[in-house]
Structures are given as structure tokens and as C-alpha cells.
Amino acid sequence: MTRDQFRKAAAISDALAARWYPHVVAAMEEFGINTPKRQAYFIAQIGTESGGFTVVRESLNYSVAGLAIFGSRLTAAQREQLGRKPGEPALSQARQAAIANLVYGGRYGNNLSGDGWKYRGRGLKQITFHDNYEACGKALNLPLLAYPDLLLDDANAARSAGWFWDANNCNRFADASDVTGLTRKINGGTNGLPDRIARTSVAEQVLV
């Protein structure tokens, strides 16, 4: 895969392609994403997860309505209290942290106060939760539990996405052309599925 093919497959600018191409290619080589179809599905999924290769840290700057994405993890009263109101500027870090601690707390190793915010999504895949940071850190030989912001480094952001893909045997979904199953494995649901389908189609047209 050339850099220009990557740019077209990911539907990103020349500048973003230049930034991410070496790291994405290295991650694919390291973690066995080794056929054009697997590469297309990988690029598409991390494209959605990272807002088109522009975001490597999760924002919790949600409107009141937007907080509905978390379902029953927030009550209507909590959504009204914490969510961004019409005309209001971006949520403060304190309100974003409160959201993260509510929706991510008490799960997958997030047992301490503040863990939801500390281990919110980072990297091209948006690695989330204490247990995933711990496993990813061991695999990549990085002290992620102590320094989760290491996943903001471009090389680590790409490697963490490759690690998650390999650890969850995501190649099998790509091989089976199963975008929906792959989305559930990566996202835990079907959030952003239309975007993922569209990105997969574009990437396949370029690479496969």
C-alpha cells in the first residue's frame, strides 16, 4: 500500500496521510493486518473511531441529547445536569470528567474514583478502560496505567489500534465482509455504523 493509496482509502488530506501513513503501515505489519481487504477494513474502522484520523483523545463534550448515546448509564436528570445546553460553550473539563466517571466507572477495572476519566478513549482505536490499558501496555511494553497519555503519541496511537485488532481477532470479520460484526467488536454496539460502512466501501474500492 502506497501513501497515496492510504490517503485515498482513508479519504484524508495529504497532510494527514503524511502524518499517519508510516505509523499505520508499521502497525499493520506488526499485528498481521496483511491482506488488502483486512487493511481496508482496519483503515475504515479506525477512520470512524478517530474522526477521520484527526482525534486521538476522546471528547466528552456532549449535548444533553447527545448523552443519550450512553443509554441507561445516565439518568435523564444526569443528562440534563451535565450535558451541554443550546448556546453553551464547550463543557468544562470537570463536567466532561463527571460524565466519563459515571459512564465508564465500575467496569473493566475502572474501580477507583476518577478511573473513568483517566482511562477514557485514546489512540486511533480509542482504547478505553483500565483493563484494556493494562493489557495494551503489556503488549506494547508501555507503562500505560501510569501514563495513559502515551497513547496520544502517533506511533503508539496506531500500534494500540493494531494491538486491539489482533487481540480481538478482528481479521476474521474483515475476511467475512462483516462490517456490523466488526463494529460491535470494536465499539461494543453499532454506533456510527453508516459511517463505517461508507468508509469501508471507499477503502475497498482503493485497495481490494
C-alpha positions as CSV (number, residue, x, y, z in Angstrom):
1,M,0.0,0.0,0.0
2,T,1.5,3.3,-1.1
3,R,1.0,6.6,0.8
4,D,-1.3,7.8,-2.0
5,Q,-3.4,4.7,-1.7
6,F,-3.7,5.2,2.0
7,R,-4.7,8.8,1.5
8,K,-7.5,7.7,-0.9
9,A,-8.6,4.7,1.1
10,A,-8.9,6.8,4.3
11,A,-10.3,9.8,2.4
12,I,-8.0,12.2,4.2
13,S,-5.8,15.2,3.3
14,D,-2.2,14.9,2.0
15,A,-1.0,16.3,5.4
16,L,-2.9,13.7,7.4
17,A,-1.7,10.9,5.1
18,A,1.9,12.0,5.5
19,R,1.5,12.1,9.3
20,W,-0.2,8.7,9.7
21,Y,1.0,6.5,6.8
22,P,4.3,5.3,8.3
23,H,2.7,4.5,11.7
24,V,-0.4,2.8,10.3
25,V,1.7,0.7,7.9
26,A,4.0,-0.3,10.8
27,A,1.1,-1.2,13.0
28,M,-0.5,-3.4,10.2
29,E,2.8,-5.2,9.7
30,E,3.3,-5.7,13.4
31,F,-0.1,-7.1,14.0
32,G,-0.8,-9.2,10.9
33,I,-3.3,-7.0,9.1
34,N,-1.8,-8.4,6.0
35,T,-4.3,-8.6,3.1
36,P,-5.8,-5.7,1.1
37,K,-9.2,-6.5,2.5
38,R,-8.1,-6.6,6.1
39,Q,-6.2,-3.3,5.6
40,A,-9.3,-1.7,4.1
41,Y,-11.5,-2.7,7.0
42,F,-8.9,-1.6,9.5
43,I,-8.5,1.8,7.9
44,A,-12.2,2.3,7.7
45,Q,-12.9,1.4,11.3
46,I,-10.1,3.5,12.8
47,G,-11.1,6.3,10.5
48,T,-14.5,6.3,12.2
49,E,-13.0,5.9,15.6
50,S,-10.6,8.8,15.1
51,G,-12.9,11.2,13.3
52,G,-11.0,10.8,10.0
53,F,-7.6,10.5,11.6
54,T,-8.0,13.8,13.4
55,V,-8.8,12.8,17.0
56,V,-6.7,10.6,19.3
57,R,-8.3,11.5,22.7
58,E,-12.0,11.1,23.4
59,S,-14.0,14.2,23.9
60,L,-17.0,14.0,26.3
61,N,-18.3,17.4,25.2
62,Y,-21.8,16.1,24.7
63,S,-25.0,17.9,24.4
64,V,-27.9,16.9,26.6
65,A,-29.4,15.0,23.7
66,G,-26.0,13.6,22.7
67,L,-25.6,11.9,26.1
68,A,-28.4,9.5,25.1
69,I,-25.7,7.5,23.4
70,F,-24.8,6.1,26.8
71,G,-28.3,4.8,27.4
72,S,-29.2,3.8,30.9
73,R,-25.8,4.6,32.3
74,L,-27.0,8.1,32.7
75,T,-30.4,9.1,34.1
76,A,-32.4,11.8,32.4
77,A,-31.6,14.1,35.3
78,Q,-27.9,13.5,35.0
79,R,-28.0,14.2,31.2
80,E,-29.8,17.4,31.9
81,Q,-27.3,18.4,34.6
82,L,-24.1,17.5,32.8
83,G,-24.9,17.9,29.1
84,R,-24.2,21.0,27.0
85,K,-27.2,23.3,26.7
86,P,-28.1,25.1,23.5
87,G,-25.8,28.2,23.1
88,E,-23.5,27.0,25.9
89,P,-19.7,26.8,25.1
90,A,-17.8,23.6,25.3
91,L,-18.2,21.7,28.6
92,S,-15.6,22.3,31.2
93,Q,-13.1,19.5,32.0
94,A,-14.8,19.0,35.3
95,R,-18.2,18.3,33.6
96,Q,-16.6,16.0,31.0
97,A,-14.8,14.1,33.7
98,A,-18.0,13.7,35.7
99,I,-19.6,12.2,32.6
100,A,-16.7,9.8,32.0
101,N,-16.6,8.7,35.6
102,L,-20.4,8.0,35.5
103,V,-20.5,6.1,32.2
104,Y,-17.1,4.3,32.5
105,G,-16.8,3.8,36.2
106,G,-17.2,0.4,37.9
107,R,-16.4,-1.6,34.7
108,Y,-13.4,-3.4,33.2
109,G,-11.1,-2.5,36.1
110,N,-12.2,1.1,36.5
111,N,-12.6,0.7,40.2
112,L,-11.0,3.8,41.7
113,S,-12.5,7.3,41.8
114,G,-11.6,9.1,38.6
115,D,-10.7,6.0,36.6
116,G,-13.4,6.7,34.1
117,W,-11.8,9.9,33.1
118,K,-8.2,8.7,33.5
119,Y,-8.8,5.7,31.2
120,R,-11.2,7.4,28.6
121,G,-10.6,6.7,24.9
122,R,-7.2,7.4,23.4
123,G,-5.3,6.3,20.3
124,L,-6.7,5.7,16.8
125,K,-8.9,3.0,18.2
126,Q,-9.9,4.9,21.3
127,I,-8.6,2.3,23.9
128,T,-10.9,2.7,26.9
129,F,-11.0,1.2,30.5
130,H,-8.2,0.3,33.0
131,D,-8.1,-3.4,31.9
132,N,-7.6,-2.5,28.2
133,Y,-4.9,0.0,29.1
134,E,-3.2,-2.7,31.2
135,A,-3.3,-5.4,28.5
136,C,-2.3,-2.9,25.8
137,G,0.6,-1.6,27.9
138,K,1.9,-5.1,28.5
139,A,1.7,-6.0,24.8
140,L,3.3,-2.7,23.6
141,N,5.8,-2.6,26.5
142,L,4.5,0.8,27.6
143,P,3.6,1.9,31.2
144,L,0.0,2.9,30.2
145,L,-1.6,2.5,33.5
146,A,0.7,5.2,35.0
147,Y,0.9,7.3,31.8
148,P,-2.2,6.8,29.7
149,D,-1.3,9.9,27.6
150,L,1.4,7.8,25.9
151,L,-1.3,6.7,23.5
152,L,-1.5,10.2,22.2
153,D,1.9,9.7,20.5
154,D,1.2,9.0,16.8
155,A,3.2,5.7,16.8
156,N,1.6,4.4,19.9
157,A,-1.9,5.6,18.8
158,A,-1.5,3.4,15.7
159,R,0.1,0.5,17.5
160,S,-2.7,0.4,20.1
161,A,-5.2,0.1,17.3
162,G,-3.3,-2.7,15.8
163,W,-3.0,-4.4,19.2
164,F,-6.7,-4.2,19.8
165,W,-7.5,-5.6,16.3
166,D,-5.1,-8.5,16.8
167,A,-6.2,-9.2,20.4
168,N,-9.8,-9.5,19.3
169,N,-9.2,-11.4,16.1
170,C,-10.8,-8.7,14.0
171,N,-9.3,-10.1,10.8
172,R,-12.0,-12.8,10.8
173,F,-14.7,-10.1,10.4
174,A,-12.8,-8.5,7.5
175,D,-12.3,-11.8,5.9
176,A,-16.1,-12.5,6.1
177,S,-17.0,-9.0,4.9
178,D,-18.9,-8.5,8.2
179,V,-18.8,-4.7,8.9
180,T,-21.6,-5.0,11.5
181,G,-19.9,-7.7,13.5
182,L,-16.6,-5.9,13.3
183,T,-18.3,-2.7,14.5
184,R,-19.8,-4.5,17.5
185,K,-16.4,-5.9,18.5
186,I,-14.7,-2.6,18.2
187,N,-17.3,-0.3,19.5
188,G,-19.4,-2.5,21.8
189,G,-22.5,-1.6,19.7
190,T,-23.3,-0.2,16.3
191,N,-22.5,3.4,16.9
192,G,-21.5,5.1,13.7
193,L,-22.4,2.1,11.5
194,P,-23.4,4.1,8.4
195,D,-20.1,5.9,8.5
196,R,-18.2,2.7,9.0
197,I,-20.0,1.1,6.0
198,A,-19.3,4.1,3.8
199,R,-15.6,4.2,4.8
200,T,-15.2,0.5,4.2
201,S,-16.7,0.9,0.7
202,V,-14.3,3.7,-0.1
203,A,-11.3,1.8,1.2
204,E,-12.2,-1.4,-0.6
205,Q,-12.5,0.4,-3.9
206,V,-9.0,1.7,-3.5
207,L,-7.2,-1.4,-2.0
208,V,-9.1,-4.5,-2.9
